[in-house]
Amino acid sequence: MKTNIEAHLIQDLKSGSSKAFDRIYQLYAKRLYAFSLQFTKSSEDSEEIIQDVFVKLWQNREKIKQEDTLRSLLFIMTKHQAINAFHSKVNDPIYEDYVDYRNELSVPDAGQQIEYEEFAKKFTNTLSKLPPTQQKVVHFAKIEQFSNREIAEKLSLSEQTIKNQLSMGLKELKKMLLCPELVVISFFFLLFN
């Protein structure tokens, strides 16, 4: 009986019914959220994944081939979104810098470790302390992931200047991020927040 109702919902969804979409969302959102949470371990990431899954479902509603149930389709879509979210986080240049930072900071009895989000904020704040050209070059290279040639064209500078500015900017960032004062400040921040 339930499958029969879902078959009607699928037909209505394909025709553009927002009521059918809402009903399908009600049927699956909680289960998909729990499934996603197993992968992400983050309620915020899981909510975002579920939103993305249902946005894609709505955008591709006319192409749906399933007739009786969307269960396997939605779970597969959720799994793929979770994998994509994991890859994008792991490939995030700031995450790579965070891992390097943690590895270099690994001191016995150092107390609590700085969380990634805190490091990302710290990275952004530290980046803003660089000279303007270095800020732009590091931002374009590490965050936007443009090539040196693309950055040179964008900033109307030579490719060699971009390489030099990037090298100086990254060295300065590393020095500022690993300075002892910052470690002490981070430790106190963690204690009082």
N, C-alpha and C positions, 0 to 999 in steps of 0.2 A: 504494500500500500504506500509506504513512504517513498519507495523508488518511483512509483507512479506519479506522486505529487511532485517529486523532483524532476521527473521527465517534463511535466507541464511547466515548471519553473524555468527549465533550460530552454524550452521553446519560447516562452515569453521573454526571457533574457536575450535570446538571439534576435528577437523583434524589437529590442530596445526598452523593455519594461524596467523602470527603476524600482518598482515594487518587487519584481521577481529578483532583481539584484540584491535588494535589501534583505529579502527572505533567505537567499542563498548565503549572504554574509552572516546572518543570524545562525544558520545551520552549521557553518564551518569555522567561523572566526576563532572561537575559543579553542577548538581542537587544534587548529593550525598554529595558534599562538603557543600552546603547550608543546607542540612538536618542534617549533622553531626555537623555543627556549632551551630545549635539549642541546641544540647546536651552539647557540650564541651565549648562553648563560647571562643574558642581559635583557631585561624587560623592555628597555627603550629600543634596542636593536630589533627585538622580536616584533614589537608593535610596528616599527617602520617596515619590516619585511612583509608583514601581513597587509599593510596598506599598499605596498608595491604590488603584491600578488593580486589584490582585488582591483587595483587600477588597471593592471595588465589584462585581467579577466574582462573588465568592462570595455577596454579599448579593442580587444580582440573577440568580442562576444559573437560577432557574425561568422567567425571562422571556427567556432567550437564544433567539433565532430562528435563529441559524446552526446548520447541521447537519453540515457537512463540516470546516470549519476556523474557528478563532477569530482567525486571523492579522490580518485587516483590522480586526476589532472591537477587539482589544487594542492595535494600533498607533494607531487613532483615539482610543481612551480615553487612551492615554499622551500623545498630542499635546495633547489637551484639558486633561489634568492639568498638563502643562508650561506651557501658556498660562495656566491659572488660577494656578499658582504664581508665574509672572512678574507677572501683574496684582496679586496680593495683595502681593508684595514692593514693586512700584512704588507701590502705593496705601497702603502702610504709612506712617503718619504719622512714624514715626521715620526711615524712609528719606527722606521729604521733608525733614525737618530736617537729615539728613546731607548731602543734595545742597546745601541752602542753606549749610550749614556749610562744605562744600568750596569752594563758589563764593566765599564771603566770605574764605576763608583762602588763596585762590590768590595766593601771593606767589612771584615768580620765585626760583628756586634754593631753594625751601623744603624740598627733600629729598623723602623718601618721603611719599606721601599716606596718611592714616589710613583703614584699611579700615572698611567698614560695620559689621561685627560689633563692632569696637573702639569705634566711635562709639556704637553702641546701648548698650554697657555704660557708657560714659562719660555718656551721656544719662541712663540710669537712676540712676547714682551721683549725678549733679548734681541730678536731680529730687529725690532723697532729702534734699538740703540745703535745699530750700525749706520755708517754714512749712507745717504740716500741712494747712491748708485749701487753700493753693495747690497742694500736691502732689496732693491728691485731685482738685481741679478740673482741673488740667492732665492728670492721668492719665485721668480720665473723658472729657475733651474730645479729647485728641490720640491716646490709645492705644485707649480703648474706643469713641471716636467718638460719644459721646452728645451730644445737643443741649443747649443752655444750659437749656432748660426741664426736660429730663429730669434734668440734674445738680442743678438747683434743688430739684426734688421729692425726689431721692435724699438730698440733704444738708440738706433743710429750710431752705434759704436763698432769698432773693429772686433773681430772674433777673438783676437789676442787680448784685447782689453777685457772682454767678457771673461776669458779664462783667468786672467790675473785677478779681476775683481771677485770672481767666484772663489778662487783659492784663498785670497786674503779674508773674505767674508766668512768662509767656513772655518778657517783657523781661529778667527776672532770669536765666532760663535762658540766653538768648542772650548776655547779658553774661558769665556764668560760663563758657560754652562757648567763647567767643571771647577770653578773657583771655590775655595773652601767657604767663603762667606755665603755663597749660594746654598751650599749643603747645610750650613747651620740655619739659614733662613728657612729652608725647606723643612728641616727637622722641627723647628718651632711652629711652622705653619701646620704640619701634620698633628702636632700635639694639641694645638688650640682650636682646630677646626673639626 
